[in-house]
Amino acid sequence: MRLRLLFVSMLFILAPMSGCLSSSEEDSTKADSIVNGSNSLIKMTDEPFGENCAYGGVKIESGIDLDGNQKLGENEVDNTAYVCNGEPGDNGVCNPEDCCNVDCENQTSPVDQLTGGGWHTCMLREDGTVMCWGNNYYGQIGVGYRNASGGVNPIDVTLYGGHTARQLSAGGFHNCAILDDGSVACWGYNEDGTLGDGTYSDRYVPVPTLNFGPDVTAELLSSGYYHTCALLSDQSISCWGSNEYGQIGNGEIDGTIGISTPYSVPEFSSGSNASLVRAGGHATCVVTTDGELFCWGYKALKGVTNANSYISTPTHIPHQGTNVTDVSVGGYHTCSLLENGSVMCWGRNDFGQRGLGYTQSATDPFTERAAIDFGNNRTALQVSAGTHHSCAILEDWEIVCWGNNTYGQLGNTPSNHESTPVTVSGLDGVAKPENLFLGNFHTCVVFEDKSVSCWGRNVNGQVGDYTTDDSSEPIFLEID
């Protein structure tokens, strides 16, 4: 049986799998699939019944394309592994309880959502299962332990009670997921009450947050560095975690101890007109059903007005009569997407993350926000903000990025910064981009065909290409 996997799912195979993964230096001549990512290649071939896999399976070889011919030669293979089928049942195929893999067809569900944390990445598959990779210092990979180096290839996260996930959001060093029953589970860093479970202890596996009240479930989650907010089924907004910059929205600024249980923001209580919540960095924003935007937290008005203070309650961010359809909160800047497809950013601009062609230090004179010029009167379909960089999907399906580019996170040759949008290279001829996810210094995109590409900083394996090498070009892996 052939393994039908997409990029991230395929990488997962290379991780240890409860004894179902074996290794050998034997070679195979029958190329079933070649997957190209940068100059690394992965070759998958059918493995017959025999010594390596008693009931057959798939052989996975990986290595570096030294001669640049897009083929993995015998002398280029540096790792070989096997994913083996389970023991056949009475019907001649493996029973679910015997299978080593997700199901008897050896098929792993394709990616539904990708979300980038500070130094790690997590993926939600269409079957509701979760995988994470990258930095694991606080247990944010969710595998039951912490380690400094992390994991360079995706690993399954076990959700308690047999639950699956409906939505996933990665914070700086933690993750939260909406489960199939509408409850929320979180794991990773918790010293600021970031997981909402009423404690301040890091969790290496998912744990439930305290509930939101009788018959109230979560509809949307969004995480910042050390806090998370949720839009609930009664249209209220709850937040928990660090409140060092007022990002919880309780009218206080407290850097000594965070809020370890969900706090209902009074301005968006039950029955409010909140339609979206977006947390990021040290701030939170809400878009209402009538297209208005409210933000609070780290210098939420910096670049909107000359104010440079922290805001501890929701504050209206005017957009000159144009409705806001979405907003993305980065590390120290925020970008809004307007109904007419224009994008406006505010906050810090030391790397040109406002996209206006210039940089500013903290002492430079105040300048008004302005719509970013994408050239040729193009508009944006989506915008996403990272720590010091931003990216957008444009109406012609081109991906452009701007801001800090130290590690090539803009998808171009590394540089200090780019203060105007530049086109991400290496994506010609691929499927239409569907969703962008930006971490501290890396960028990922999910395409319409559910394939995935990532680029930028990779010191903890957050790009997910089975290495720790930074890449300024998109690492794009898919089965031919």
C-alpha positions as CSV (number, residue, x, y, z in Angstrom):
1,M,0.0,0.0,0.0
2,R,1.3,3.4,-0.8
3,L,1.5,6.2,1.7
4,R,-0.4,9.3,0.7
5,L,1.1,12.1,2.8
6,L,1.5,15.8,2.5
7,F,4.6,17.8,3.7
8,V,4.1,17.9,7.4
9,S,2.4,14.5,7.7
10,M,5.3,13.0,5.8
11,L,7.9,14.5,8.1
12,F,6.0,13.0,11.1
13,I,6.8,9.5,9.8
14,L,10.5,10.1,10.4
15,A,9.9,10.5,14.1
16,P,9.9,7.5,16.5
17,M,6.5,5.7,16.4
18,S,6.0,3.3,19.3
19,G,8.3,0.7,17.8
20,C,6.6,0.6,14.4
21,L,9.5,2.5,12.9
22,S,12.6,0.5,12.1
23,S,15.8,1.5,10.2
24,S,18.2,-0.1,7.8
25,E,20.9,0.9,5.4
26,E,19.4,-1.3,2.6
27,D,18.5,0.5,-0.7
28,S,15.5,0.4,-2.9
29,T,15.5,0.9,-6.7
30,K,11.8,1.5,-7.2
31,A,11.1,5.2,-6.7
32,D,7.5,5.7,-5.6
33,S,7.7,9.4,-4.7
34,I,10.4,12.1,-4.6
35,V,9.8,15.1,-2.5
36,N,12.0,18.1,-2.9
37,G,12.6,20.7,-0.1
38,S,15.4,23.2,-0.7
39,N,18.4,20.8,-1.4
40,S,17.1,18.0,0.8
41,L,15.2,15.1,-0.7
42,I,12.9,12.4,0.7
43,K,12.2,9.3,-1.3
44,M,9.4,6.9,-0.5
45,T,9.0,3.4,-1.9
46,D,6.8,0.5,-1.3
47,E,8.3,-2.0,1.1
48,P,7.3,-5.7,0.5
49,F,6.5,-8.3,3.2
50,G,9.8,-9.4,4.7
51,E,12.5,-8.7,7.2
52,N,12.1,-5.0,7.5
53,C,8.3,-5.0,7.6
54,A,6.6,-8.3,8.3
55,Y,3.4,-7.2,6.7
56,G,4.8,-4.7,4.2
57,G,4.8,-1.0,4.5
58,V,6.7,2.0,3.2
59,K,10.4,2.7,3.0
60,I,11.5,6.4,3.5
61,E,14.9,7.5,2.6
62,S,16.2,11.1,3.1
63,G,19.4,12.9,2.2
64,I,20.9,15.9,0.4
65,D,20.7,16.3,-3.4
66,L,24.5,16.8,-3.8
67,D,24.5,16.8,-7.6
68,G,21.3,18.9,-8.1
69,N,19.6,16.4,-10.3
70,Q,16.4,16.2,-8.2
71,K,17.0,12.5,-7.6
72,L,18.2,10.8,-4.4
73,G,21.2,8.6,-5.4
74,E,22.5,5.7,-3.3
75,N,25.5,7.8,-2.1
76,E,23.2,10.7,-1.1
77,V,21.0,8.7,1.3
78,D,21.9,9.5,4.9
79,N,18.8,8.1,6.7
80,T,16.5,5.2,6.0
81,A,13.4,4.4,8.0
82,Y,10.3,2.2,7.6
83,V,6.6,2.7,8.4
84,C,5.2,-0.8,8.6
85,N,1.6,-2.1,8.2
86,G,-0.1,-3.7,11.2
87,E,-0.9,-7.4,11.4
88,P,-3.7,-8.5,9.0
89,G,-7.0,-9.5,10.5
90,D,-9.6,-12.0,9.3
91,N,-10.4,-9.9,6.3
92,G,-6.8,-9.9,5.1
93,V,-6.1,-6.3,6.0
94,C,-4.9,-4.9,9.3
95,N,-7.5,-4.1,12.0
96,P,-7.6,-0.6,13.4
97,E,-6.3,-1.7,16.8
98,D,-3.4,-3.5,15.2
99,C,-2.3,-0.7,12.8
100,C,0.9,1.2,13.4
101,N,-0.4,4.3,11.5
102,V,-3.5,6.4,11.6
103,D,-5.6,3.9,9.7
104,C,-5.4,0.7,7.7
105,E,-4.8,2.5,4.5
106,N,-1.6,4.1,5.8
107,Q,-3.1,7.5,5.1
108,T,-2.5,10.5,7.3
109,S,-5.1,13.2,7.1
110,P,-3.9,16.3,5.3
111,V,-3.2,19.6,7.1
112,D,-6.2,21.8,7.9
113,Q,-4.5,24.5,9.9
114,L,-0.9,25.5,10.6
115,T,0.0,27.9,13.4
116,G,3.4,29.4,14.3
117,G,4.6,30.0,17.8
118,G,7.6,31.9,18.9
119,W,10.1,29.1,18.2
120,H,7.8,26.2,17.3
121,T,5.1,25.2,14.9
122,C,1.9,23.2,15.3
123,M,-0.5,21.6,12.8
124,L,-4.1,20.6,13.0
125,R,-5.0,17.9,10.5
126,E,-8.4,17.5,8.9
127,D,-9.1,14.5,11.2
128,G,-8.7,16.7,14.3
129,T,-5.3,15.3,15.3
130,V,-2.5,17.7,16.3
131,M,1.2,17.6,15.6
132,C,3.9,20.0,16.8
133,W,7.6,20.5,16.3
134,G,10.4,23.0,17.1
135,N,11.4,24.4,20.5
136,N,10.3,22.3,23.5
137,Y,11.9,24.1,26.5
138,Y,8.5,24.5,28.2
139,G,6.9,21.3,26.8
140,Q,5.1,23.2,24.1
141,I,5.5,20.2,21.7
142,G,3.1,18.4,24.0
143,V,4.9,15.0,24.1
144,G,5.0,14.6,27.9
145,Y,8.4,16.0,28.6
146,R,10.6,19.1,28.0
147,N,14.0,19.4,26.4
148,A,16.1,22.3,25.3
149,S,16.8,21.2,21.7
150,G,13.2,20.5,20.7
151,G,12.2,18.3,17.8
152,V,13.1,19.0,14.1
153,N,10.3,16.8,12.8
154,P,6.5,16.8,13.6
155,I,5.3,14.7,16.5
156,D,1.8,13.7,17.4
157,V,0.2,15.4,20.4
158,T,-2.2,13.2,22.3
159,L,-5.4,15.0,23.4
160,Y,-6.9,13.6,26.6
161,G,-10.1,11.6,26.7
162,G,-10.0,10.7,23.1
163,H,-10.9,14.2,22.0
164,T,-10.0,15.7,18.7
165,A,-9.4,19.4,18.0
166,R,-11.5,21.9,16.0
167,Q,-9.1,24.9,16.1
168,L,-5.5,25.5,17.2
169,S,-3.5,28.5,18.2
170,A,0.2,28.7,19.1
171,G,1.5,31.4,21.5
172,G,5.1,32.3,22.2
173,F,5.8,29.1,24.2
174,H,2.4,27.5,24.6
175,N,-0.5,26.2,22.5
176,C,-4.3,26.1,23.0
177,A,-6.9,24.1,21.1
178,I,-10.7,24.1,20.9
179,L,-11.7,20.5,21.3
180,D,-14.6,18.7,19.6
181,D,-16.9,19.4,22.6
182,G,-16.2,23.2,22.6
183,S,-13.9,23.1,25.6
184,V,-10.3,24.3,25.5
185,A,-7.1,22.5,26.2
186,C,-3.6,24.1,26.5
187,W,-0.1,23.0,27.1
188,G,3.5,24.4,27.4
189,Y,4.6,27.6,29.3
190,N,2.4,28.5,32.3
191,E,4.3,30.7,34.6
192,D,1.9,33.6,33.9
193,G,-1.2,31.4,34.1
194,T,-1.0,31.2,30.3
195,L,-2.8,27.9,30.1
196,G,-5.9,29.0,32.0
197,D,-6.0,26.0,34.2
198,G,-5.9,27.9,37.5
199,T,-2.2,27.0,38.1
200,Y,1.2,28.5,37.3
201,S,3.0,25.2,36.4
202,D,4.2,24.3,32.9
203,R,2.3,21.5,31.3
204,Y,4.0,19.0,29.0
205,V,0.8,17.6,27.7
206,P,-2.6,19.2,27.0
207,V,-4.7,20.1,30.1
208,P,-8.2,21.6,30.2
209,T,-8.7,25.2,31.0
210,L,-11.3,26.1,33.6
211,N,-14.7,26.3,32.0
212,F,-16.4,29.5,30.8
213,G,-19.7,29.0,32.4
214,P,-22.8,26.7,32.0
215,D,-23.4,25.8,28.3
216,V,-20.8,28.2,27.1
217,T,-18.2,26.9,24.6
218,A,-15.3,28.4,22.7
219,E,-15.8,29.4,19.1
220,L,-12.4,31.0,18.3
221,L,-9.0,31.1,20.0
222,S,-6.0,33.4,19.5
223,S,-2.8,33.4,21.5
224,G,-0.1,36.0,22.1
225,Y,3.3,35.4,23.6
226,Y,2.1,34.7,27.1
227,H,-1.7,35.1,26.9
228,T,-4.7,33.7,25.1
229,C,-8.2,35.0,24.3
230,A,-11.3,33.3,23.2
231,L,-14.5,34.3,21.5
232,L,-17.2,32.3,23.2
233,S,-20.6,30.9,22.0
234,D,-22.5,33.7,23.9
235,Q,-20.5,36.3,21.9
236,S,-18.4,37.3,25.0
237,I,-14.6,37.5,25.0
238,S,-12.4,35.8,27.7
239,C,-8.7,36.2,28.2
240,W,-6.1,34.6,30.5
241,G,-2.3,34.7,31.0
242,S,0.2,37.5,31.4
243,N,-1.2,41.0,32.1
244,E,2.2,42.8,32.1
245,Y,1.0,45.3,29.4
246,G,-2.8,45.2,30.1
247,Q,-3.4,42.6,27.4
248,I,-6.0,40.8,29.5
249,G,-8.3,43.8,29.3
250,N,-9.2,44.0,33.0
251,G,-8.3,47.7,33.5
252,E,-5.0,46.8,35.2
253,I,-1.4,46.5,34.2
254,D,0.4,43.9,36.4
255,G,3.7,42.4,35.5
256,T,4.1,40.4,38.8
257,I,1.5,37.7,38.3
258,G,-0.8,36.7,35.4
259,I,-4.5,35.7,35.3
260,S,-4.6,31.9,35.5
261,T,-8.4,31.6,34.9
262,P,-10.4,32.9,32.0
263,Y,-11.4,36.6,32.6
264,S,-14.5,37.9,30.9
265,V,-13.7,41.3,29.3
266,P,-16.6,43.6,30.5
267,E,-16.7,45.6,27.2
268,F,-17.4,42.3,25.4
269,S,-19.7,40.5,27.8
270,S,-22.4,38.0,26.8
271,G,-24.4,39.2,23.8
272,S,-21.8,41.6,22.5
273,N,-21.2,42.3,18.9
274,A,-17.7,40.8,18.9
275,S,-17.1,38.7,15.7
276,L,-13.3,38.1,15.8
277,V,-10.6,38.1,18.5
278,R,-6.9,38.2,17.7
279,A,-4.1,38.1,20.2
280,G,-0.4,38.4,19.5
281,G,2.7,39.6,21.2
282,H,1.5,41.5,24.2
283,A,-1.8,42.9,22.8
284,T,-5.3,41.9,21.9
285,C,-7.8,43.1,19.3
286,V,-11.4,42.5,18.6
287,V,-13.3,43.1,15.3
288,T,-17.0,43.7,15.7
289,T,-19.9,42.7,13.5
290,D,-20.2,46.3,12.2
291,G,-16.5,46.4,11.2
292,E,-15.1,48.4,14.1
293,L,-11.8,47.6,15.7
294,F,-10.9,47.7,19.4
295,C,-7.4,46.9,20.8
296,W,-5.6,46.9,24.1
297,G,-2.3,45.9,25.6
298,Y,1.3,46.8,24.5
299,K,1.3,50.4,23.2
300,A,-1.9,49.6,21.4
301,L,-2.3,53.2,20.0
302,K,1.4,53.7,19.0
303,G,1.3,54.9,15.5
304,V,-2.5,55.6,15.6
305,T,-2.0,58.6,17.8
306,N,1.1,60.0,19.5
307,A,0.2,58.1,22.6
308,N,3.0,55.7,23.7
309,S,1.4,54.1,26.8
310,Y,0.0,50.7,27.5
311,I,-3.8,50.3,27.2
312,S,-5.5,48.1,29.7
313,T,-9.1,48.3,28.4
314,P,-10.5,48.0,24.9
315,T,-9.9,51.2,22.9
316,H,-11.4,52.1,19.5
317,I,-9.0,52.2,16.6
318,P,-10.5,54.4,13.9
319,H,-10.2,53.6,10.2
320,Q,-11.8,56.6,8.6
321,G,-15.2,55.1,8.0
322,T,-13.9,51.9,6.3
323,N,-14.9,48.6,7.8
324,V,-12.2,46.3,9.2
325,T,-12.6,42.7,8.2
326,D,-9.6,41.2,10.0
327,V,-6.6,42.2,12.1
328,S,-3.3,40.5,13.0
329,V,-1.3,41.3,16.1
330,G,2.4,40.9,15.8
331,G,5.1,41.1,18.4
332,Y,5.2,44.8,18.6
333,H,3.1,46.0,15.7
334,T,-0.5,45.4,14.4
335,C,-1.9,45.2,10.9
336,S,-5.5,45.6,9.9
337,L,-7.2,44.3,6.7
338,L,-9.9,46.6,5.5
339,E,-13.1,45.9,3.5
340,N,-11.5,47.5,0.4
341,G,-8.5,45.1,0.6
342,S,-6.0,47.7,1.8
343,V,-3.7,47.0,4.8
344,M,-2.6,49.5,7.5
345,C,0.0,48.7,10.2
346,W,0.9,50.6,13.3
347,G,3.2,50.2,16.3
348,R,7.0,49.8,16.2
349,N,8.7,50.5,12.9
350,D,12.4,49.9,13.6
351,F,12.5,47.2,10.9
352,G,10.0,48.8,8.5
353,Q,7.2,46.5,9.7
354,R,4.6,49.2,8.9
355,G,5.5,48.6,5.2
356,L,5.7,52.3,4.3
357,G,9.3,52.5,2.9
358,Y,11.0,53.8,6.0
359,T,12.1,52.8,9.5
360,Q,11.6,54.7,12.7
361,S,13.3,54.6,16.1
362,A,11.4,55.2,19.3
363,T,12.5,58.8,19.4
364,D,11.6,59.7,15.8
365,P,8.6,62.0,15.3
366,F,5.1,60.5,15.1
367,T,3.8,59.7,11.6
368,E,0.2,58.9,10.7
369,R,-0.8,55.4,9.5
370,A,-1.2,54.9,5.8
371,A,-2.3,52.1,3.5
372,I,0.6,49.9,2.2
373,D,1.3,50.2,-1.5
374,F,1.5,46.7,-3.0
375,G,2.0,48.0,-6.5
376,N,-0.2,47.9,-9.6
377,N,-3.2,48.9,-7.4
378,R,-3.3,45.4,-5.9
379,T,-5.2,44.6,-2.7
380,A,-4.8,42.0,0.0
381,L,-6.8,39.0,0.8
382,Q,-5.1,38.2,4.1
383,V,-2.4,39.8,6.3
384,S,-0.4,38.2,9.1
385,A,2.1,39.8,11.5
386,G,5.1,38.1,13.2
387,T,7.4,39.5,15.8
388,H,9.1,42.0,13.5
389,H,7.8,41.1,10.1
390,S,4.5,40.8,8.2
391,C,3.2,39.0,5.1
392,A,0.1,39.3,3.0
393,I,-1.6,37.2,0.3
394,L,-2.6,39.5,-2.5
395,E,-5.5,39.3,-4.9
396,D,-3.3,37.9,-7.6
397,W,-2.3,35.1,-5.1
398,E,1.2,36.5,-4.8
399,I,2.7,36.4,-1.3
400,V,4.6,39.5,-0.2
401,C,6.4,40.2,3.1
402,W,8.1,43.2,4.8
403,G,10.0,44.0,7.9
404,N,12.9,42.1,9.6
405,N,14.7,39.7,7.3
406,T,17.7,38.6,9.3
407,Y,17.0,34.9,8.8
408,G,15.3,35.1,5.4
409,Q,11.8,35.1,6.9
410,L,10.6,37.4,4.1
411,G,11.4,34.5,1.6
412,N,14.3,36.4,0.1
413,T,18.0,36.7,0.5
414,P,18.6,37.6,4.2
415,S,19.0,41.3,4.9
416,N,18.6,43.5,7.9
417,H,15.1,44.6,6.8
418,E,12.8,45.5,3.9
419,S,10.6,48.4,4.6
420,T,8.3,47.8,1.6
421,P,6.7,44.6,0.5
422,V,8.9,42.1,-1.4
423,T,7.6,39.1,-3.3
424,V,8.4,35.7,-1.7
425,S,10.6,33.8,-4.2
426,G,10.3,30.1,-5.3
427,L,6.5,29.8,-5.3
428,D,5.9,30.0,-9.0
429,G,3.5,27.5,-10.4
430,V,2.2,26.2,-7.0
431,A,-1.3,26.0,-5.8
432,K,-3.1,29.2,-4.5
433,P,-2.0,30.2,-1.0
434,E,-4.8,29.7,1.6
435,N,-3.4,30.7,5.0
436,L,-0.3,32.5,6.4
437,F,1.2,31.8,9.8
438,L,4.1,33.8,11.1
439,G,6.3,33.0,14.1
440,N,9.1,34.9,15.7
441,F,11.5,34.7,12.8
442,H,9.9,32.1,10.4
443,T,6.9,32.1,8.0
444,C,4.6,29.3,6.9
445,V,1.8,29.1,4.4
446,V,-0.8,26.4,3.7
447,F,-1.9,26.1,0.1
448,E,-5.2,25.3,-1.5
449,D,-4.1,21.7,-2.1
450,K,-3.2,21.5,1.6
451,S,0.5,21.4,0.9
452,V,2.7,23.5,3.2
453,S,5.8,25.7,2.7
454,C,7.9,27.3,5.5
455,W,11.0,29.4,5.5
456,G,13.2,31.6,7.8
457,R,14.8,30.8,11.2
458,N,15.1,27.1,11.9
459,V,17.4,26.8,14.9
460,N,14.8,24.7,16.7
461,G,13.5,22.9,13.7
462,Q,10.4,25.2,13.5
463,V,10.5,25.2,9.7
464,G,9.9,21.4,10.0
465,D,12.2,20.2,7.2
466,Y,14.1,17.6,9.3
467,T,17.0,20.0,9.8
468,T,18.0,23.0,11.9
469,D,19.3,25.0,8.9
470,D,17.8,28.5,8.3
471,S,16.3,28.9,4.8
472,S,15.6,32.1,2.9
473,E,13.8,30.2,0.2
474,P,10.5,28.4,0.8
475,I,10.9,24.7,1.7
476,F,8.1,23.2,-0.2
477,L,7.4,19.5,0.0
478,E,4.7,17.6,-1.8
479,I,4.2,14.2,-3.3
480,D,4.3,14.2,-7.1
